[in-house]
Amino acid sequence: MSGIYVHIPFCKQACHYCDFHFSTSLKNKDALVKSILTEIDIRMNYLPDKSIETIYFGGGTPSLLSEKDLFLILEKIYKQYKVSKDAEITLECNPDDLNNEKLKELKRLEINRLSIGLQSFNDEELIWMNRAHTAMESESSVKRAQDRGFENITIDLIYGSKFSTLNNWKKTLDKAIALDIKHISSYNLTIEDKTKLGHDFKTKKETAIDDEKSSEMFLEMIDRLEKSQFIHYEISNFGKEGFFSTHNSNYWKGAYYIGYGPSAHSFDGVSRQWNISNNPTYIKYIDEKNDAYFEKEILTEKERFNEYILTALRTIWGVNLNYLKKHFNDDFIKLFLNQIIYYIDQEQVIVHNETYTLTEKGKLLADKIASELFV
């Protein structure tokens, strides 16, 4: 089965660390929703399998859309695809958008998974990030959603900023655990060039993130969450049994997906396609039925191999030798088997039933190890 991603490129304000595509102006919102509806029609034959297991509204801030906007997009998707009766339908949202009326709307739309961008429980840090909500709103939004019957809730947390200490991070994790949510995605703060934080770093207004401190907080997070029955199923993701993100898990397992909206990506097994990251231009080209709204590349066997290693190694499902034998040539596999021995000897990788996964030591170096296993 396949997945659908819908990119909603609007935000109330720009977070200082974020380099995703978005606009703080809503003036093109109606036209953009209309263009997304048109794109769904245009690309109805892109996926080899039109059976849909997941729908994911990402952004940006999808919770800025009205009930009508979301209904029209879902209605079009259900018209063009065979959506599973128990499909996972996720909507990314900010705490300040989740009032009782908005939650009622999301329930009526049968959205069954909320991804709430809390980021921090520290008001000073939230202001520094330029978030639009307070620490109190972070907690109350989750509780309101639970009271409205949303059981499948994930929250985002960021660690590694100048406000982070190990003691504060422990308190943050304890607050998250106390909320009784089923999933946590947590990311080490990174400095991206085209952001306010990136500019402040270049001009020496901000200092570099301390890698040693971030590693310490990462290991503390693993320990604390696993003791609370969370399963560390991907480097940045922890879920309780039965509450892993199906949509993202399918990405990591190589499933096919189609992305709608500006900057959205798609994958059909042999090629990758991505839409232009410009709202007015996207709207114009879609209206003209002009294929210039996207770029496309055919993936070589080498690129597909490297991508599999990069994503699979980050998960509890690991790199499976039988999968490699089924999809890639013998030379790639021989090289992998020769290279992986070093990381096994270093106790950074373990092998069980012909599946290679990272140890706790290895998780600290996940991207580095993966890149050195590339062909």
C-alpha positions in Angstrom: 0.0 0.0 0.0 1.1 3.6 -0.6 1.0 6.9 1.3 -0.1 10.5 0.6 1.7 13.6 1.9 0.1 17.0 1.6 2.3 20.0 2.2 0.5 23.1 3.6 3.1 25.9 3.3 1.7 28.5 5.8 2.7 29.5 9.2 1.7 32.3 11.6 5.3 33.3 12.0 8.8 32.0 11.1 10.5 29.9 13.7 14.2 30.9 13.9 15.5 27.4 13.4 13.2 26.2 10.6 14.3 25.9 6.9 11.1 24.1 5.6 9.2 25.8 2.9 6.4 28.1 4.2 4.9 31.5 3.9 3.6 33.8 6.7 1.1 35.3 4.3 -2.2 33.6 3.9 -3.3 35.6 0.9 -2.8 32.7 -1.5 -4.4 30.1 0.7 -7.6 29.6 -1.2 -5.8 29.5 -4.6 -3.3 27.1 -3.2 -5.9 24.7 -1.9 -7.6 24.8 -5.3 -4.2 24.0 -6.9 -3.7 21.0 -4.6 -7.1 19.7 -5.6 -6.1 20.1 -9.3 -2.7 18.4 -8.7 -4.5 15.4 -7.2 -6.5 15.0 -10.4 -3.4 15.6 -12.6 -1.3 13.0 -10.9 -3.9 10.3 -10.2 -1.9 7.7 -12.1 1.5 8.4 -10.5 1.4 5.6 -8.0 1.7 2.0 -9.1 -0.6 1.0 -6.2 -3.6 3.3 -5.6 -4.4 1.6 -2.3 -3.7 4.2 0.4 -2.7 3.3 4.0 -1.7 6.7 5.3 -2.5 10.4 4.7 -0.2 13.0 6.2 -0.9 16.8 6.4 2.5 18.4 7.0 3.9 21.9 6.7 4.1 24.6 7.5 1.2 24.5 9.8 -1.8 22.5 8.4 -3.9 23.4 11.5 -4.2 26.9 9.9 -6.5 25.5 7.3 -10.3 25.7 7.8 -12.5 22.6 8.1 -13.8 23.3 4.6 -10.2 23.4 3.2 -9.3 20.1 4.8 -12.6 18.5 3.8 -12.1 19.4 0.2 -8.6 17.9 0.1 -9.7 14.7 1.8 -12.8 14.4 -0.3 -10.7 14.6 -3.5 -8.2 12.0 -2.2 -11.0 9.6 -1.3 -12.5 10.1 -4.8 -9.2 9.3 -6.6 -7.8 6.6 -4.3 -8.8 3.5 -2.5 -8.2 4.7 1.1 -8.1 1.9 3.7 -10.9 2.0 6.3 -8.4 2.1 9.1 -6.0 4.5 7.3 -3.8 6.6 9.6 -4.6 10.3 8.9 -2.2 12.6 10.6 -2.3 16.4 10.9 0.6 18.5 12.1 -0.6 21.3 14.4 0.5 24.0 16.8 -0.7 24.1 20.4 -2.2 27.6 19.9 -4.5 26.4 17.1 -6.0 23.5 19.1 -9.0 25.2 20.8 -12.1 23.1 21.4 -13.8 24.2 18.1 -10.8 23.2 16.0 -10.6 19.8 17.8 -14.3 19.3 17.0 -13.6 20.1 13.4 -10.7 17.6 13.2 -12.9 14.9 14.8 -15.7 15.5 12.2 -13.1 15.1 9.5 -12.0 11.8 11.0 -8.4 12.8 11.4 -7.2 10.2 13.8 -3.6 11.2 14.6 -2.3 14.6 15.8 1.3 15.7 15.6 1.6 18.6 18.0 4.7 20.9 17.7 5.4 21.6 21.3 9.2 21.9 20.9 9.8 23.0 24.5 8.1 23.5 27.9 10.4 26.6 28.6 8.8 30.0 27.8 12.1 31.7 27.4 13.3 29.1 25.0 10.0 29.2 23.0 10.4 33.0 22.7 14.0 32.5 21.5 12.7 30.0 18.9 10.0 32.5 17.9 7.2 30.0 18.6 3.7 31.4 18.7 2.6 29.5 21.8 3.5 29.3 25.5 4.6 26.4 27.7 1.2 26.4 29.4 -0.5 26.1 26.0 1.8 23.2 25.2 0.4 21.1 28.0 -3.2 22.3 27.8 -3.5 21.6 24.1 -2.5 17.9 24.6 -5.0 17.6 27.5 -7.8 19.2 25.4 -7.1 16.8 22.5 -7.2 13.8 24.8 -10.5 15.1 26.3 -11.9 15.3 22.8 -11.1 11.6 22.2 -7.7 11.8 20.4 -5.7 8.9 21.6 -3.0 8.7 18.9 -1.0 11.9 19.7 2.6 12.6 19.0 4.6 15.6 20.2 7.8 17.2 18.9 10.6 18.2 21.2 13.9 19.9 20.5 17.0 19.6 22.5 20.5 21.0 22.2 19.8 24.7 22.4 21.7 27.2 24.6 18.9 26.8 27.1 19.5 23.1 27.4 21.0 21.5 30.5 20.8 17.9 31.4 18.7 18.7 34.4 16.3 20.8 32.4 16.1 18.1 29.7 15.2 15.5 32.4 12.4 17.8 33.5 11.2 18.2 29.9 11.1 14.5 29.4 9.3 13.9 32.7 6.6 16.4 31.7 6.2 14.7 28.3 5.9 11.3 29.9 3.3 12.7 32.4 1.1 13.8 29.6 0.5 10.2 28.8 1.0 10.5 25.1 1.8 7.5 22.9 4.6 8.9 20.7 7.5 11.4 20.9 9.6 12.8 18.0 12.7 14.5 19.4 15.4 16.3 17.4 18.8 17.8 18.1 18.7 21.5 17.2 20.6 22.0 14.0 21.8 25.3 12.6 20.6 25.8 9.0 22.1 28.4 6.8 19.0 30.1 5.5 17.4 30.7 8.9 17.5 33.4 11.6 19.5 31.1 13.8 21.9 30.4 10.9 22.4 34.1 10.4 23.0 34.7 14.1 25.5 31.9 14.2 27.5 33.4 11.3 27.5 36.9 12.9 28.6 35.4 16.2 25.3 36.3 18.0 24.8 32.7 18.8 27.4 30.0 19.6 27.7 26.5 18.2 25.7 23.6 19.7 27.8 21.5 22.1 28.0 18.0 20.5 29.0 16.3 23.8 26.1 17.9 25.7 23.7 16.9 22.9 24.9 13.3 23.0 24.4 13.2 26.7 20.9 14.4 26.4 20.2 12.0 23.6 21.3 9.0 25.7 19.3 10.3 28.7 16.2 10.5 26.4 16.7 6.9 25.3 17.0 5.7 28.9 14.2 7.7 30.3 11.7 7.0 27.6 12.5 3.3 27.3 11.9 3.0 31.1 8.4 4.4 30.4 7.6 1.7 27.8 8.5 3.8 24.8 10.2 1.8 22.0 13.1 3.6 20.3 12.1 2.5 16.8 13.9 5.2 14.8 16.8 7.5 15.8 14.5 10.5 16.5 11.3 8.6 17.2 9.8 6.8 20.2 6.5 5.1 20.3 4.5 2.9 22.6 3.5 -0.5 21.3 0.9 -0.1 18.5 1.6 3.7 18.1 4.5 3.9 15.8 4.0 6.4 12.9 2.8 4.2 10.1 3.4 6.9 7.5 7.0 7.6 8.4 7.7 4.0 9.0 6.7 3.2 5.5 9.1 5.9 4.2 11.9 4.2 6.0 10.9 0.8 4.7 10.9 2.0 1.1 7.2 2.2 0.4 5.8 4.3 -2.4 4.3 7.7 -1.7 3.0 10.8 -3.5 3.3 14.4 -2.3 1.0 17.2 -3.1 1.6 21.0 -2.7 4.7 23.2 -3.0 8.0 21.5 -2.1 6.3 18.1 -1.6 8.3 15.0 -2.6 7.1 11.7 -4.2 8.7 8.3 -4.8 7.4 5.5 -7.1 10.2 3.0 -6.6 12.3 4.0 -9.5 12.2 7.8 -9.5 12.0 10.7 -7.1 10.0 13.8 -7.8 9.7 17.1 -5.9 7.5 20.2 -6.4 8.8 23.7 -6.7 9.2 25.6 -3.4 7.4 28.7 -4.4 3.7 29.2 -3.7 2.7 31.7 -6.5 4.7 29.8 -9.1 3.3 26.5 -8.1 -0.2 27.9 -8.3 0.5 29.4 -11.8 2.0 26.2 -13.2 -0.7 24.0 -11.9 -3.3 26.3 -13.3 -1.6 26.1 -16.7 -1.1 22.3 -16.5 2.6 23.1 -16.9 5.0 20.3 -15.8 7.5 22.9 -14.7 6.0 22.8 -11.3 8.1 19.8 -10.4 11.6 18.2 -11.0 12.3 14.5 -11.4 15.2 12.2 -11.3 15.5 8.5 -12.1 17.3 6.8 -9.3 20.3 4.6 -10.1 20.8 1.2 -8.4 23.7 2.9 -6.4 21.4 5.7 -5.2 18.7 3.3 -4.2 21.2 1.2 -2.3 22.7 4.1 -0.4 19.2 5.5 0.4 18.2 2.1 1.8 21.3 1.9 4.0 20.8 5.4 5.3 17.1 5.0 6.2 17.0 1.3 7.3 20.0 1.6 9.6 18.3 4.3 11.6 15.4 2.0 12.6 14.8 -1.1 14.7 14.1 -3.1 11.5 17.7 -2.5 10.4 19.5 -3.5 7.2 18.2 -6.9 6.1 20.6 -9.1 4.1 17.7 -10.9 2.3 16.3 -7.5 1.2 19.8 -6.6 -0.2 20.0 -9.9 -2.1 16.6 -9.4 -3.6 17.1 -5.8 -4.7 20.8 -5.2 -5.4 23.8 -6.7 -7.2 26.3 -9.0 -5.6 29.2 -6.4 -5.7 27.2 -4.0 -3.6 26.4 -6.7 -1.1 30.0 -8.0 -0.9 31.3 -4.4 -0.2 28.6 -3.9 2.5 29.5 -7.2 4.2 33.2 -6.3 4.2 32.7 -2.8 5.6 30.1 -3.7 8.3 32.6 -6.0 10.1 34.5 -3.0 11.4 31.4 -1.5 13.1 30.5 -4.9 14.6 34.0 -5.1 16.1 33.5 -1.6 17.4 30.2 -2.7 19.1 28.4 0.0 17.1 26.4 -2.5 15.0 24.9 -5.9 16.0 23.7 -8.6 13.6 20.8 -11.0 14.4 19.0 -13.2 11.9 20.9 -11.5 9.0 19.7 -8.1 10.1 22.1 -5.3 11.0 21.0 -2.7 13.6 22.8 0.0 15.6 23.8 -0.4 19.2 23.3 2.5 21.6 26.9 3.5 20.8 26.2 3.3 17.1 23.1 5.5 17.3 25.3 8.4 18.3 27.1 8.1 14.9 24.2 6.9 12.8 24.7 9.2 9.8 28.5 8.8 9.8 28.3 5.0 9.9 25.7 4.9 7.1 27.7 7.2 4.9 30.8 5.0 5.3 28.7 2.0 4.1 27.7 3.7 0.9 28.9 2.3 -2.4 
